[in-house]
Amino acid sequence: MALGPAGISSDAPSGEPPDTDEDPRVLLFMRPGRDRDLVAEALGDRFRVDSTTDAAALDSAFDCCVLDAEAFERVGSAIGPRRERAAPAFLPFVLLAGGDARKATEGAWDRVDDVVELPVRKRALRARIGNLVDRRRTSLRLADRERRLAATVEELRQKERAMDEAPVGISLAEPGTGNNPLTYVNEEFERLTGYGPEILGKDCRFLQGEDTDPETTAAIREAIDDERPVSVDVLNYRASGQKFWNRLTVAPIRDENGDVIRFVGFQTDITDRKIRERRLEVMGRVLNHNLRNKMNLIEGYTELLRSDPAEEQRRKALDVIGETTDDLMRIAEAVRKIDHTLSSPESDDAGVSLRDRLSELLSQMTDQYPDATFHLSLPDDDPLEVSVVGLQTAIEEGVENAVKHNDAPEPTVWIRAERGAEGWIEIEIEDDGPGIPEHETHVLERGETSLKHADRLGIWLMYWVVSKAGGEFSVDSSETGGTVLRISVPTRP
C-alpha cells in the first residue's frame, strides 16, 4: 500500500533540522491481516501509522519500524545498514513474535531493540513503542544540537582561519577602564610586531615608545573611552625595538543590546608610505624654493651680461652662473641618489659585511680627499653582517659631507662601528668641522616649513635609510665645532 508523507529522520536533507513537533511516524512492516489491523488500531491514537510490505519502504523516514516474523525474515539483514544511515540518531526496530514464530526469531535481539511476544495488551504495546519513539526523538534533538554545534564550530574555525591568514594585523581586546587586555592576535600581527601569544592579556600600549606622539595616543584612548571607531597613523615599536609606522584602526563590537563586548584593531605597516610622503614634501620644497631661487639668480646675471657690463662685472657674473649651475647639478645628483637608494630592492638574507664595506669606503675617501685624515674603529674579528638597504650609501654620505663642509686645511673624520643591543649595530661619524646648523636637523622629526628646511639633502638621505630600517638617527653638533652623526639599525630589519 502507498506510504504517507515522509516523517522526520536523521537522514533528512543535509542542513535541515528534524521537525520533532510533528507526530511520530511508525512504520508497520507487516503482512495484511488481523494482527496488523489490531496493531495499527492500538498505536493510531498516539502515532501516525503507515503499513507496508515493500522492502524499499525501509529507506523512507520513520521513527520506529514494527516488523512481523515474516518481514523480519525477508529484510532483517537490511536493518543494520539502515541504522548506520540514520546515525548518529537512534532508529528503533521492534519485532512482533508469537506462536510458532518465536523459535524462528531467537537471534533477533542482535538486530532489533525489542521483541514483543503476542498476544500483548494494547496499553503495554503503546508503552513499549512509545518508550522507543521517545528515545528516538531525544536522540534527534541531541543529533541536531550536535550538528548545529559542529556547524557553528566550523564557521568559527573558518572565520578564525580567515583572520589568521588576513594580510593585515588583527587583534581583539576586551573593554575595560584604562586597560583593554588583548584576547586574540592573528599571524600577521605577530609577524608585524614580533610579539606572540605571550602578550595576550596585556594592553596594546606595549607597542608605544619614546617617539610615539602623545597626542595620537590620547586620541586613541579618547575614542576607546567614548566607544567609537578611530583611525590614526601612529609610530610603534616592534619587539626587537624597531620603529614602524602603523595605520591603526580600532572599532567597537557590540552585542544585540548595543553593549560593547570587544574592540577590534587592524594594523598595517605604512612605513614606506610615510617615507614617500616626506620625500614628496622635501622634493616639493627643493623644486619650489632651491631650484627657483637658483634659476632666478642665473636669470639675473644673464640679463647683466646682456647689458655689456665691464670686464670685472662680466667675470663675476660668469662665476656666479657657473657656481649656481654646479649647485643645480649637485641637487639633481642628490635627488637621483635618494631615489635610487630608497627604491633599491630589499637585501638578501645573507646580508653584507659592514667591516669590509667600511674598509673599502675608507680607502676610497683617502684617495678622493688626500688632505683629510680618516680614522676607522671596528671590533676585533667581527664582520658586522647587516642587511639594511642603503646603509653603505648613508654612511658614505655622512663621511663625505663631513669633509666637504669642513673648511679646515686638513679635516679629520672618525668612523666607529660596533655591536649594540642584541641584533643591533651602532655607527658613529664624527668630524672636527663647524657643525650642522640646528634648523638642518630640527626638520627631520618636525617636518619642513617655508621658513625651516634642510639645505643638505644628504641629511634626509641618511634619515630615510635609517627610518626605513626601523632604526634611530641623531645629530649632535657642538657650538664650538664638530658634529657626531649616530646611526642605530637592526642587523635584519
ZALUMVO-153353 format. One record per residue (C-alpha): chain; x negated, y, z; residue number from 0. Coordinates in Angstrom, 1 decimal. Example, Ala and Ser with C-alpha at 12.3 -4.5 7.8 and 13.67 -1.06 7.14 Angstrom:
residues 2
(r 'A' (-12.3 -4.5 7.8) 0)
(r 'A' (-13.7 -1.1 7.1) 1)
This chain:
residues 493
(r 'A' (0.0 0.0 0.0) 0)
(r 'A' (-1.2 3.6 -0.6) 1)
(r 'A' (-3.1 5.2 2.2) 2)
(r 'A' (-2.0 8.5 3.7) 3)
(r 'A' (-4.3 11.7 3.7) 4)
(r 'A' (-7.8 11.1 4.9) 5)
(r 'A' (-8.2 11.6 8.6) 6)
(r 'A' (-11.3 13.1 10.3) 7)
(r 'A' (-14.5 11.1 10.5) 8)
(r 'A' (-18.2 11.8 10.9) 9)
(r 'A' (-18.8 11.3 7.2) 10)
(r 'A' (-16.7 14.2 6.2) 11)
(r 'A' (-18.2 16.6 3.6) 12)
(r 'A' (-21.5 18.0 4.8) 13)
(r 'A' (-21.2 21.3 6.6) 14)
(r 'A' (-17.5 20.9 7.5) 15)
(r 'A' (-16.9 20.1 11.2) 16)
(r 'A' (-14.4 17.4 12.1) 17)
(r 'A' (-10.9 18.7 13.0) 18)
(r 'A' (-10.3 16.9 16.2) 19)
(r 'A' (-7.0 18.8 16.7) 20)
(r 'A' (-5.3 16.6 14.1) 21)
(r 'A' (-3.6 13.4 15.2) 22)
(r 'A' (-6.0 10.5 15.3) 23)
(r 'A' (-5.6 8.1 12.4) 24)
(r 'A' (-5.5 4.3 13.0) 25)
(r 'A' (-6.1 2.0 10.0) 26)
(r 'A' (-4.2 -1.3 10.3) 27)
(r 'A' (-6.2 -3.7 8.1) 28)
(r 'A' (-3.6 -6.5 8.4) 29)
(r 'A' (-1.6 -8.6 6.1) 30)
(r 'A' (2.1 -7.7 5.8) 31)
(r 'A' (4.4 -9.3 8.3) 32)
(r 'A' (6.0 -9.1 11.7) 33)
(r 'A' (2.7 -8.7 13.6) 34)
(r 'A' (1.7 -5.7 11.5) 35)
(r 'A' (5.1 -4.1 11.9) 36)
(r 'A' (5.0 -4.6 15.7) 37)
(r 'A' (1.5 -3.1 16.0) 38)
(r 'A' (2.5 -0.1 13.8) 39)
(r 'A' (5.6 0.4 15.9) 40)
(r 'A' (3.6 0.2 19.2) 41)
(r 'A' (1.0 2.7 18.0) 42)
(r 'A' (3.1 5.0 15.9) 43)
(r 'A' (4.3 7.2 18.7) 44)
(r 'A' (0.8 8.3 19.5) 45)
(r 'A' (-1.3 7.9 16.4) 46)
(r 'A' (-1.0 8.4 12.7) 47)
(r 'A' (-0.9 4.8 11.4) 48)
(r 'A' (-1.7 3.6 7.9) 49)
(r 'A' (-1.7 0.0 6.7) 50)
(r 'A' (-3.8 -1.7 4.0) 51)
(r 'A' (-5.3 -5.0 2.8) 52)
(r 'A' (-7.6 -3.3 0.3) 53)
(r 'A' (-11.3 -3.7 1.3) 54)
(r 'A' (-12.0 -0.3 -0.3) 55)
(r 'A' (-10.0 1.4 2.4) 56)
(r 'A' (-12.9 0.9 4.8) 57)
(r 'A' (-14.6 3.8 3.0) 58)
(r 'A' (-11.7 6.1 3.9) 59)
(r 'A' (-11.8 8.3 7.0) 60)
(r 'A' (-10.1 6.9 10.2) 61)
(r 'A' (-10.5 7.0 13.9) 62)
(r 'A' (-10.0 3.3 14.6) 63)
(r 'A' (-9.6 0.2 12.4) 64)
(r 'A' (-7.5 -2.7 13.7) 65)
(r 'A' (-8.0 -6.0 11.8) 66)
(r 'A' (-6.3 -9.3 12.0) 67)
(r 'A' (-8.2 -12.6 11.8) 68)
(r 'A' (-7.8 -13.0 8.0) 69)
(r 'A' (-9.0 -9.4 7.3) 70)
(r 'A' (-12.0 -9.9 9.7) 71)
(r 'A' (-13.0 -13.0 7.8) 72)
(r 'A' (-12.9 -11.1 4.5) 73)
(r 'A' (-14.5 -7.8 5.4) 74)
(r 'A' (-16.3 -8.5 8.7) 75)
(r 'A' (-19.7 -8.2 7.0) 76)
(r 'A' (-18.9 -4.6 5.9) 77)
(r 'A' (-18.3 -3.3 9.4) 78)
(r 'A' (-21.9 -2.8 10.3) 79)
(r 'A' (-22.8 -0.7 7.1) 80)
(r 'A' (-19.6 1.3 7.7) 81)
(r 'A' (-20.7 2.1 11.3) 82)
(r 'A' (-24.1 3.2 10.0) 83)
(r 'A' (-22.4 5.6 7.6) 84)
(r 'A' (-20.3 7.0 10.4) 85)
(r 'A' (-23.4 7.6 12.7) 86)
(r 'A' (-24.1 9.3 14.9) 87)
(r 'A' (-20.4 9.4 15.7) 88)
(r 'A' (-18.8 6.3 17.3) 89)
(r 'A' (-16.4 4.4 14.9) 90)
(r 'A' (-14.4 1.7 16.7) 91)
(r 'A' (-13.2 -1.6 15.2) 92)
(r 'A' (-10.6 -3.8 17.0) 93)
(r 'A' (-9.8 -7.5 16.2) 94)
(r 'A' (-6.4 -8.9 16.9) 95)
(r 'A' (-6.7 -12.7 17.6) 96)
(r 'A' (-4.2 -15.2 18.7) 97)
(r 'A' (-3.3 -18.9 18.5) 98)
(r 'A' (-5.5 -20.8 16.0) 99)
(r 'A' (-7.4 -17.6 15.1) 100)
(r 'A' (-9.2 -17.4 18.4) 101)
(r 'A' (-11.7 -20.1 17.5) 102)
(r 'A' (-12.5 -18.6 14.1) 103)
(r 'A' (-13.4 -15.3 15.7) 104)
(r 'A' (-15.7 -16.4 18.5) 105)
(r 'A' (-18.7 -14.4 17.2) 106)
(r 'A' (-16.6 -11.2 16.7) 107)
(r 'A' (-18.0 -9.3 19.6) 108)
(r 'A' (-21.2 -8.7 17.7) 109)
(r 'A' (-19.3 -6.7 15.2) 110)
(r 'A' (-16.2 -5.2 16.9) 111)
(r 'A' (-15.6 -3.1 20.0) 112)
(r 'A' (-12.7 -5.0 21.4) 113)
(r 'A' (-10.9 -8.3 20.8) 114)
(r 'A' (-7.2 -8.2 21.7) 115)
(r 'A' (-5.6 -11.6 22.2) 116)
(r 'A' (-2.0 -11.9 21.0) 117)
(r 'A' (0.6 -11.6 22.2) 118)
(r 'A' (-0.1 -8.4 24.1) 119)
(r 'A' (2.2 -5.8 25.7) 120)
(r 'A' (2.7 -2.5 23.8) 121)
(r 'A' (1.5 -0.4 26.7) 122)
(r 'A' (-1.7 -2.4 27.0) 123)
(r 'A' (-2.3 -2.2 23.3) 124)
(r 'A' (-1.8 1.5 23.2) 125)
(r 'A' (-4.1 2.0 26.2) 126)
(r 'A' (-6.9 -0.1 24.8) 127)
(r 'A' (-6.7 1.5 21.3) 128)
(r 'A' (-6.3 4.9 23.0) 129)
(r 'A' (-9.5 4.5 25.0) 130)
(r 'A' (-11.5 3.7 21.9) 131)
(r 'A' (-10.0 6.6 20.0) 132)
(r 'A' (-10.8 9.0 22.9) 133)
(r 'A' (-14.4 7.7 22.8) 134)
(r 'A' (-14.4 8.3 19.1) 135)
(r 'A' (-13.1 11.9 19.4) 136)
(r 'A' (-15.6 12.7 22.2) 137)
(r 'A' (-18.4 11.4 20.0) 138)
(r 'A' (-17.2 13.5 17.1) 139)
(r 'A' (-17.3 16.6 19.3) 140)
(r 'A' (-20.8 15.8 20.5) 141)
(r 'A' (-21.9 15.0 17.0) 142)
(r 'A' (-20.5 18.2 15.7) 143)
(r 'A' (-22.2 20.1 18.6) 144)
(r 'A' (-25.5 18.4 17.8) 145)
(r 'A' (-25.0 19.2 14.1) 146)
(r 'A' (-24.3 22.9 14.9) 147)
(r 'A' (-27.3 23.0 17.3) 148)
(r 'A' (-29.6 21.4 14.7) 149)
(r 'A' (-28.4 23.9 12.1) 150)
(r 'A' (-29.0 26.8 14.5) 151)
(r 'A' (-32.4 25.5 15.4) 152)
(r 'A' (-33.3 25.0 11.7) 153)
(r 'A' (-32.1 28.5 10.9) 154)
(r 'A' (-34.2 29.9 13.8) 155)
(r 'A' (-37.2 27.9 12.5) 156)
(r 'A' (-36.7 29.3 9.0) 157)
(r 'A' (-36.4 32.9 10.4) 158)
(r 'A' (-39.5 32.4 12.6) 159)
(r 'A' (-41.4 30.9 9.6) 160)
(r 'A' (-40.4 33.9 7.5) 161)
(r 'A' (-41.5 36.2 10.3) 162)
(r 'A' (-44.8 34.3 10.8) 163)
(r 'A' (-45.6 34.4 7.1) 164)
(r 'A' (-44.5 38.0 6.6) 165)
(r 'A' (-47.2 40.3 5.1) 166)
(r 'A' (-46.7 42.9 7.9) 167)
(r 'A' (-47.2 42.6 11.6) 168)
(r 'A' (-44.1 41.9 13.5) 169)
(r 'A' (-43.7 42.0 17.3) 170)
(r 'A' (-40.7 41.7 19.7) 171)
(r 'A' (-40.7 43.3 23.1) 172)
(r 'A' (-38.2 43.3 26.0) 173)
(r 'A' (-36.7 46.6 27.1) 174)
(r 'A' (-37.9 48.0 30.4) 175)
(r 'A' (-38.6 51.1 32.3) 176)
(r 'A' (-42.0 52.4 31.3) 177)
(r 'A' (-43.1 49.0 30.2) 178)
(r 'A' (-42.0 46.8 27.3) 179)
(r 'A' (-43.6 43.4 27.5) 180)
(r 'A' (-44.2 41.5 24.3) 181)
(r 'A' (-42.3 38.3 23.8) 182)
(r 'A' (-43.4 37.4 20.2) 183)
(r 'A' (-46.0 38.4 17.7) 184)
(r 'A' (-46.4 36.9 14.2) 185)
(r 'A' (-49.6 35.7 12.5) 186)
(r 'A' (-50.1 39.0 10.6) 187)
(r 'A' (-50.0 40.9 13.9) 188)
(r 'A' (-52.7 38.6 15.2) 189)
(r 'A' (-54.8 39.0 12.1) 190)
(r 'A' (-54.3 42.8 12.0) 191)
(r 'A' (-55.1 43.4 15.7) 192)
(r 'A' (-57.4 40.5 16.6) 193)
(r 'A' (-55.2 39.7 19.6) 194)
(r 'A' (-53.4 36.3 20.0) 195)
(r 'A' (-50.8 34.8 22.3) 196)
(r 'A' (-52.8 36.0 25.4) 197)
(r 'A' (-51.2 39.4 25.0) 198)
(r 'A' (-47.6 38.1 25.4) 199)
(r 'A' (-46.1 39.7 28.5) 200)
(r 'A' (-48.1 42.9 28.1) 201)
(r 'A' (-47.0 46.3 26.7) 202)
(r 'A' (-48.3 47.2 23.3) 203)
(r 'A' (-50.2 50.1 24.7) 204)
(r 'A' (-53.3 47.9 24.7) 205)
(r 'A' (-53.7 48.9 21.0) 206)
(r 'A' (-54.3 52.6 22.0) 207)
(r 'A' (-57.7 54.0 22.7) 208)
(r 'A' (-59.7 57.2 23.3) 209)
(r 'A' (-59.0 58.8 19.9) 210)
(r 'A' (-55.3 57.8 19.8) 211)
(r 'A' (-53.3 61.0 19.6) 212)
(r 'A' (-51.4 61.5 22.9) 213)
(r 'A' (-48.6 63.4 21.1) 214)
(r 'A' (-48.0 60.4 18.8) 215)
(r 'A' (-47.8 58.0 21.7) 216)
(r 'A' (-45.5 60.4 23.6) 217)
(r 'A' (-43.2 60.4 20.5) 218)
(r 'A' (-43.1 56.6 20.5) 219)
(r 'A' (-42.3 56.5 24.2) 220)
(r 'A' (-39.6 59.1 24.0) 221)
(r 'A' (-37.9 57.2 21.1) 222)
(r 'A' (-38.0 53.9 23.1) 223)
(r 'A' (-36.6 55.5 26.2) 224)
(r 'A' (-33.8 57.0 24.1) 225)
(r 'A' (-33.2 53.6 22.4) 226)
(r 'A' (-33.6 55.0 18.9) 227)
(r 'A' (-35.8 54.0 15.9) 228)
(r 'A' (-39.1 55.7 15.3) 229)
(r 'A' (-41.8 55.6 12.6) 230)
(r 'A' (-45.3 57.1 13.1) 231)
(r 'A' (-48.9 56.8 11.9) 232)
(r 'A' (-51.0 56.0 14.9) 233)
(r 'A' (-54.7 55.4 15.4) 234)
(r 'A' (-55.0 52.0 17.1) 235)
(r 'A' (-57.9 49.7 18.1) 236)
(r 'A' (-58.4 46.0 17.4) 237)
(r 'A' (-59.6 43.5 20.0) 238)
(r 'A' (-63.1 44.0 18.6) 239)
(r 'A' (-63.0 47.7 19.2) 240)
(r 'A' (-62.5 48.6 15.5) 241)
(r 'A' (-60.3 51.6 14.8) 242)
(r 'A' (-57.5 51.3 12.2) 243)
(r 'A' (-54.6 53.5 11.1) 244)
(r 'A' (-51.3 51.8 11.9) 245)
(r 'A' (-48.0 52.6 10.2) 246)
(r 'A' (-45.8 51.7 13.2) 247)
(r 'A' (-42.0 51.4 13.1) 248)
(r 'A' (-40.1 50.5 16.2) 249)
(r 'A' (-36.4 49.8 16.3) 250)
(r 'A' (-33.9 48.6 19.0) 251)
(r 'A' (-32.0 45.3 18.6) 252)
(r 'A' (-28.5 45.4 20.2) 253)
(r 'A' (-26.1 42.7 21.2) 254)
(r 'A' (-22.4 42.6 20.4) 255)
(r 'A' (-21.8 45.0 23.3) 256)
(r 'A' (-24.2 47.6 22.0) 257)
(r 'A' (-26.8 46.9 24.7) 258)
(r 'A' (-30.5 46.9 23.7) 259)
(r 'A' (-31.9 43.3 24.2) 260)
(r 'A' (-35.1 43.7 22.2) 261)
(r 'A' (-37.4 46.1 20.4) 262)
(r 'A' (-38.8 45.0 17.1) 263)
(r 'A' (-42.0 46.6 15.9) 264)
(r 'A' (-43.5 46.5 12.4) 265)
(r 'A' (-47.2 47.2 11.9) 266)
(r 'A' (-49.1 47.9 8.7) 267)
(r 'A' (-52.8 48.8 8.2) 268)
(r 'A' (-52.8 52.1 6.3) 269)
(r 'A' (-56.5 53.0 6.9) 270)
(r 'A' (-57.3 53.1 3.2) 271)
(r 'A' (-54.3 55.3 2.6) 272)
(r 'A' (-55.3 57.8 5.3) 273)
(r 'A' (-58.8 58.0 3.9) 274)
(r 'A' (-57.4 58.6 0.4) 275)
(r 'A' (-55.1 61.3 1.7) 276)
(r 'A' (-58.1 63.0 3.4) 277)
(r 'A' (-60.2 62.7 0.3) 278)
(r 'A' (-57.4 64.4 -1.8) 279)
(r 'A' (-57.3 67.1 0.8) 280)
(r 'A' (-61.1 67.7 0.7) 281)
(r 'A' (-61.3 67.4 -3.1) 282)
(r 'A' (-58.5 69.8 -3.5) 283)
(r 'A' (-60.4 72.3 -1.3) 284)
(r 'A' (-63.5 71.7 -3.4) 285)
(r 'A' (-61.6 72.5 -6.6) 286)
(r 'A' (-59.7 75.4 -5.2) 287)
(r 'A' (-62.5 77.0 -3.2) 288)
(r 'A' (-66.0 76.0 -4.1) 289)
(r 'A' (-65.6 75.5 -7.8) 290)
(r 'A' (-63.5 78.6 -8.3) 291)
(r 'A' (-66.0 80.8 -6.3) 292)
(r 'A' (-68.9 79.5 -8.2) 293)
(r 'A' (-67.2 79.9 -11.6) 294)
(r 'A' (-66.3 83.5 -10.7) 295)
(r 'A' (-70.0 84.0 -9.8) 296)
(r 'A' (-71.1 82.6 -13.2) 297)
(r 'A' (-68.5 84.7 -15.0) 298)
(r 'A' (-69.5 87.9 -13.2) 299)
(r 'A' (-73.2 87.5 -14.1) 300)
(r 'A' (-72.3 86.5 -17.6) 301)
(r 'A' (-70.5 89.8 -18.0) 302)
(r 'A' (-73.5 91.6 -16.6) 303)
(r 'A' (-75.7 90.0 -19.3) 304)
(r 'A' (-73.3 91.1 -22.0) 305)
(r 'A' (-73.8 94.7 -20.9) 306)
(r 'A' (-77.5 94.5 -21.9) 307)
(r 'A' (-79.0 95.3 -18.4) 308)
(r 'A' (-82.6 96.0 -17.6) 309)
(r 'A' (-85.1 93.1 -17.7) 310)
(r 'A' (-85.2 92.7 -14.0) 311)
(r 'A' (-81.4 92.5 -13.7) 312)
(r 'A' (-81.3 90.1 -16.6) 313)
(r 'A' (-83.8 87.7 -14.9) 314)
(r 'A' (-81.8 88.0 -11.6) 315)
(r 'A' (-78.5 87.2 -13.4) 316)
(r 'A' (-80.0 84.2 -15.2) 317)
(r 'A' (-81.5 82.9 -11.9) 318)
(r 'A' (-78.1 83.1 -10.2) 319)
(r 'A' (-76.4 81.4 -13.1) 320)
(r 'A' (-78.9 78.7 -13.0) 321)
(r 'A' (-78.7 78.1 -9.3) 322)
(r 'A' (-74.9 78.2 -9.4) 323)
(r 'A' (-74.9 75.7 -12.2) 324)
(r 'A' (-77.2 73.4 -10.2) 325)
(r 'A' (-74.8 73.7 -7.3) 326)
(r 'A' (-71.9 72.7 -9.5) 327)
(r 'A' (-73.8 69.7 -10.7) 328)
(r 'A' (-74.6 68.7 -7.1) 329)
(r 'A' (-70.9 69.0 -6.2) 330)
(r 'A' (-70.0 66.9 -9.2) 331)
(r 'A' (-72.6 64.2 -8.3) 332)
(r 'A' (-71.4 64.3 -4.6) 333)
(r 'A' (-67.8 63.7 -5.8) 334)
(r 'A' (-68.9 60.9 -8.1) 335)
(r 'A' (-70.9 59.2 -5.3) 336)
(r 'A' (-68.0 59.4 -2.9) 337)
(r 'A' (-65.6 58.0 -5.4) 338)
(r 'A' (-68.0 55.2 -6.3) 339)
(r 'A' (-68.9 54.3 -2.7) 340)
(r 'A' (-65.4 54.2 -1.3) 341)
(r 'A' (-63.9 52.4 -4.4) 342)
(r 'A' (-66.5 49.6 -4.3) 343)
(r 'A' (-65.2 46.1 -3.7) 344)
(r 'A' (-65.5 44.5 -0.3) 345)
(r 'A' (-68.8 43.0 0.6) 346)
(r 'A' (-69.1 39.2 0.5) 347)
(r 'A' (-69.0 37.2 3.7) 348)
(r 'A' (-72.8 36.8 3.8) 349)
(r 'A' (-73.4 40.5 4.2) 350)
(r 'A' (-76.8 42.1 3.7) 351)
(r 'A' (-79.9 42.5 5.8) 352)
(r 'A' (-79.9 46.1 7.1) 353)
(r 'A' (-83.5 45.6 8.2) 354)
(r 'A' (-84.6 45.0 4.5) 355)
(r 'A' (-82.4 47.9 3.2) 356)
(r 'A' (-83.8 50.4 5.7) 357)
(r 'A' (-87.3 49.4 4.9) 358)
(r 'A' (-86.6 49.9 1.2) 359)
(r 'A' (-84.9 53.3 1.9) 360)
(r 'A' (-88.0 54.4 3.9) 361)
(r 'A' (-90.3 53.6 1.1) 362)
(r 'A' (-88.0 55.4 -1.4) 363)
(r 'A' (-87.8 58.5 0.7) 364)
(r 'A' (-91.5 58.6 1.3) 365)
(r 'A' (-92.1 58.7 -2.4) 366)
(r 'A' (-89.4 61.2 -3.1) 367)
(r 'A' (-90.4 63.6 -0.2) 368)
(r 'A' (-94.1 63.3 0.3) 369)
(r 'A' (-94.3 66.3 2.7) 370)
(r 'A' (-91.8 64.7 5.1) 371)
(r 'A' (-92.5 62.2 7.8) 372)
(r 'A' (-90.2 59.3 8.4) 373)
(r 'A' (-90.1 57.0 11.5) 374)
(r 'A' (-88.2 53.7 11.4) 375)
(r 'A' (-87.4 51.9 14.6) 376)
(r 'A' (-85.9 48.3 14.4) 377)
(r 'A' (-85.5 45.4 16.9) 378)
(r 'A' (-88.1 42.6 16.5) 379)
(r 'A' (-87.2 39.6 14.4) 380)
(r 'A' (-83.6 40.7 13.8) 381)
(r 'A' (-82.3 41.0 10.2) 382)
(r 'A' (-79.3 43.1 11.4) 383)
(r 'A' (-76.9 41.5 8.9) 384)
(r 'A' (-73.9 43.6 8.2) 385)
(r 'A' (-71.1 43.7 5.6) 386)
(r 'A' (-69.9 47.3 5.8) 387)
(r 'A' (-69.0 48.7 2.3) 388)
(r 'A' (-71.1 51.8 1.5) 389)
(r 'A' (-73.2 51.7 4.7) 390)
(r 'A' (-76.5 51.9 2.9) 391)
(r 'A' (-75.3 54.9 0.9) 392)
(r 'A' (-74.1 56.6 4.0) 393)
(r 'A' (-77.4 56.2 5.8) 394)
(r 'A' (-79.3 57.3 2.7) 395)
(r 'A' (-77.1 60.4 2.5) 396)
(r 'A' (-77.8 61.2 6.2) 397)
(r 'A' (-81.6 60.8 5.8) 398)
(r 'A' (-81.8 62.8 2.5) 399)
(r 'A' (-79.7 65.7 3.9) 400)
(r 'A' (-81.9 65.8 7.0) 401)
(r 'A' (-84.8 66.6 4.7) 402)
(r 'A' (-83.1 68.8 2.1) 403)
(r 'A' (-81.5 71.1 4.7) 404)
(r 'A' (-84.8 71.5 6.7) 405)
(r 'A' (-86.9 74.5 5.6) 406)
(r 'A' (-89.9 73.4 7.6) 407)
(r 'A' (-93.0 72.6 5.5) 408)
(r 'A' (-93.2 69.1 7.0) 409)
(r 'A' (-89.8 67.8 8.1) 410)
(r 'A' (-89.6 64.8 10.4) 411)
(r 'A' (-86.8 62.2 10.4) 412)
(r 'A' (-86.3 59.4 12.9) 413)
(r 'A' (-84.2 56.4 11.9) 414)
(r 'A' (-83.2 53.9 14.6) 415)
(r 'A' (-81.0 50.8 14.3) 416)
(r 'A' (-80.2 48.2 17.0) 417)
(r 'A' (-77.6 45.8 18.2) 418)
(r 'A' (-74.8 47.4 20.2) 419)
(r 'A' (-71.8 45.6 21.8) 420)
(r 'A' (-71.1 42.1 20.6) 421)
(r 'A' (-70.5 42.2 16.8) 422)
(r 'A' (-71.6 45.8 16.5) 423)
(r 'A' (-74.6 47.7 15.1) 424)
(r 'A' (-75.7 51.2 16.3) 425)
(r 'A' (-77.6 53.5 13.9) 426)
(r 'A' (-79.1 57.0 14.7) 427)
(r 'A' (-80.6 59.5 12.2) 428)
(r 'A' (-82.4 62.3 14.0) 429)
(r 'A' (-84.2 65.3 12.5) 430)
(r 'A' (-86.0 68.5 13.6) 431)
(r 'A' (-84.1 70.8 11.3) 432)
(r 'A' (-82.0 73.8 12.0) 433)
(r 'A' (-78.9 71.8 13.0) 434)
(r 'A' (-75.5 71.5 11.3) 435)
(r 'A' (-73.0 74.4 11.8) 436)
(r 'A' (-70.2 73.5 14.1) 437)
(r 'A' (-67.5 74.2 11.5) 438)
(r 'A' (-69.0 71.5 9.3) 439)
(r 'A' (-68.3 68.8 11.9) 440)
(r 'A' (-65.2 70.2 13.6) 441)
(r 'A' (-63.1 69.5 10.5) 442)
(r 'A' (-63.9 65.7 10.5) 443)
(r 'A' (-61.4 65.0 13.2) 444)
(r 'A' (-59.1 68.0 13.0) 445)
(r 'A' (-58.9 68.4 9.2) 446)
(r 'A' (-59.8 71.2 6.8) 447)
(r 'A' (-58.1 74.6 6.5) 448)
(r 'A' (-58.6 77.6 4.2) 449)
(r 'A' (-60.8 79.1 7.0) 450)
(r 'A' (-62.6 76.0 8.2) 451)
(r 'A' (-64.0 73.5 5.9) 452)
(r 'A' (-67.2 71.4 5.4) 453)
(r 'A' (-69.6 72.6 2.6) 454)
(r 'A' (-71.6 69.4 2.8) 455)
(r 'A' (-69.6 66.6 1.1) 456)
(r 'A' (-72.3 64.2 2.4) 457)
(r 'A' (-70.9 64.5 5.9) 458)
(r 'A' (-67.5 63.5 4.6) 459)
(r 'A' (-69.0 60.5 2.8) 460)
(r 'A' (-70.6 59.2 6.0) 461)
(r 'A' (-67.5 59.8 8.0) 462)
(r 'A' (-65.2 58.0 5.5) 463)
(r 'A' (-67.5 55.0 5.1) 464)
(r 'A' (-67.6 54.5 8.9) 465)
(r 'A' (-63.9 55.2 9.3) 466)
(r 'A' (-63.0 52.6 6.6) 467)
(r 'A' (-65.0 50.0 8.6) 468)
(r 'A' (-63.2 51.0 11.8) 469)
(r 'A' (-66.3 52.4 13.4) 470)
(r 'A' (-67.4 55.6 15.2) 471)
(r 'A' (-69.3 58.5 13.7) 472)
(r 'A' (-70.5 61.5 15.6) 473)
(r 'A' (-72.8 64.6 15.0) 474)
(r 'A' (-74.8 66.1 17.8) 475)
(r 'A' (-76.6 69.4 16.9) 476)
(r 'A' (-78.7 71.4 19.3) 477)
(r 'A' (-78.6 75.2 19.4) 478)
(r 'A' (-82.4 75.2 19.4) 479)
(r 'A' (-82.5 73.0 16.3) 480)
(r 'A' (-82.3 69.3 15.5) 481)
(r 'A' (-79.4 67.0 14.7) 482)
(r 'A' (-78.6 63.4 15.6) 483)
(r 'A' (-76.1 61.5 13.5) 484)
(r 'A' (-74.7 58.4 15.3) 485)
(r 'A' (-73.1 55.6 13.5) 486)
(r 'A' (-71.5 52.6 15.2) 487)
(r 'A' (-70.0 49.9 13.0) 488)
(r 'A' (-68.8 46.3 13.3) 489)
(r 'A' (-71.0 43.8 11.5) 490)
(r 'A' (-67.9 42.3 9.8) 491)
(r 'A' (-65.0 44.7 9.5) 492)
